[in-house]
Amino acid sequence: MTTTGVCCGRCVTAAEANAAIRRHVAGRVVWPPEALAELDRLRAVWREAVRRELAAAA
């Protein structure tokens, strides 16, 4: 588990991943490389969750 509350992303919904992204960016004005890397990771988790949910709905 990371500080954003999302691990690998295999078991989170798109809504949960979106909430983690929102928590991560809330109030942030400085983006050190580690924060940008975590944002990229969270976005990948979100995209994967959306793919899973779309495939399940099809």
Phi, psi and omega in degrees: 000140179256180179293341179273353177086011180234124180274240184287338177096357182290339186242015180253152176275167177299323180295319179293319178295320178298319178297322178295320177297315180299319177297320183293322184269346184303121174073002184281131176240339178248133182240084175293162182306324180295320180292321178294321178296318178295321177297317177300317180297316180296321177296320178296319177298316180298314180299318179296319179297319178296316178302314180299315182293323178292319179294321180292328182281340184282000000 
